[in-house]
Amino acid sequence: MGVVMRPAFSFLYLFKAIMNTKFACLLLLFGFLRSQELMAQACCSGGVPVGGTLGLGTADPKAVQFLLTYDHNVIRDLMDHESLLADDTRSRLTRSVLMELNYGLSERFALTMVLPFVRQERSIREYNNQIGFTRAQGLGDMVFLLKYRLLNPSNTPRSEWLVGAGPKLPTGRTDFTNNQGLTMVADMQPGSGSVDGMFWSFYQKSNVLLKYISLLGIVTYRASGKNRSYNQSQVYQFGNEFQANAGINYNLFVHWPMDVFVFGRYRSQTVDLVDGNTFPGSGGKWVYAIPGLSVHFNPDLSIRAWADFPLYRSLNGSQLTTSYKYSLSLFFNLSRKTKEPVFHLKLDEL
């Protein structure tokens, strides 16, 4: 095979040099978020992806890992049970920036914190063809999770099994009002107003069939608490949520190590309750296909992009639900002992 000569200075070399710095990657991500902010923009099953990131495994002892994620959730599909209705009079958009911090307590334990910032937007075409626009934005509910590695990495280097549990705390506002001064519905608020229990498990097995193929499975469950000051005098409780995710990951090398992956996600949520009564148009079952790509610039710096596409939806009553969602995340690790991140599939909105 002949040697291909390259000029001493080229766009590819310049791009590599720039991308080798953590600062440049941060600029890329925040530039993307800023460009999104400059763009203009029945019950809804959208919600806030507060506990859904949980994308880090266990860090090295005393190491700190960061995962910065941007979510763009386009909510335009009006569903009645399993039927998609022809309706273009209303739409929702949820944009979220989530910072996940992971601290390694030991070889087996890690402590995780998720800090979200959420912007909710709703547009409704009124009878006079004017667009009614409502928005709410602010800090969302924080999540704290204690994670434990069940398998000893020295004994099972090709398999990893993690479990975790912790609270979701009501740090987000729940009292935003619309243009008429009325309190917005619960799923338009950045926060839930309740203390929830979060339970999470992740399993990965590498070198399956081929050297560069890994199988992954993720399960999460949210036990929802009650917001006892909803609309000042009511008690609101979001439905409990269960998610099961399974997928395949293929490693390759194109200038940098890369992962190409595809996942399937099943999500089920029980109905919401207001003063103990069922809130109409809440709860259901969803199935999503999730393709994506990650690039590892070095063991301490990675970027990942993926999208969610609905395959099946069976909802309770009429609901406005996700048409598609895309996400972008940046990982970096602060540790002298470098370690490849365990990037777990995002677990959707809560």
Number of C-alpha atoms within 10 A of each C-alpha: 3 4 5 5 6 8 7 6 8 9 9 10 13 10 10 13 11 13 16 13 13 17 10 13 20 16 11 14 18 14 12 13 19 11 10 13 12 8 7 5 16 12 18 24 21 22 23 28 25 27 30 19 25 27 23 23 27 26 28 24 16 15 20 20 24 22 23 23 24 23 24 19 27 18 22 20 22 24 23 17 16 15 13 14 12 9 12 11 14 19 23 25 21 27 22 26 23 25 21 24 19 29 23 20 19 15 15 18 21 25 21 26 20 24 19 28 22 25 21 23 17 18 17 16 14 11 8 6 9 10 14 12 16 17 20 20 20 18 18 29 27 22 27 23 23 20 25 21 19 13 14 13 14 7 8 11 11 13 17 19 20 19 20 22 20 18 18 25 18 19 20 21 17 26 21 19 17 14 11 6 8 11 17 18 16 23 18 29 26 31 27 31 27 23 18 21 19 21 20 21 18 21 17 20 17 19 13 12 8 9 10 13 18 20 18 20 20 22 19 22 19 22 16 20 18 18 20 16 14 21 18 10 9 12 17 24 24 27 22 19 21 18 21 17 23 18 19 19 19 18 15 14 10 7 11 12 15 19 18 17 20 17 19 20 24 18 21 20 21 16 21 20 17 18 14 11 12 15 17 16 21 23 24 21 19 19 20 19 17 21 17 19 17 20 21 19 19 15 15 20 21 23 20 19 16 20 19 22 16 17 11 13 22 16 24 18 16 21 24 25 24 26 16 16 20 16 19 21 22 22 24 21 22 17 15 9 11 14 16 14 21 14 16 18 26 20 24 20 18 20
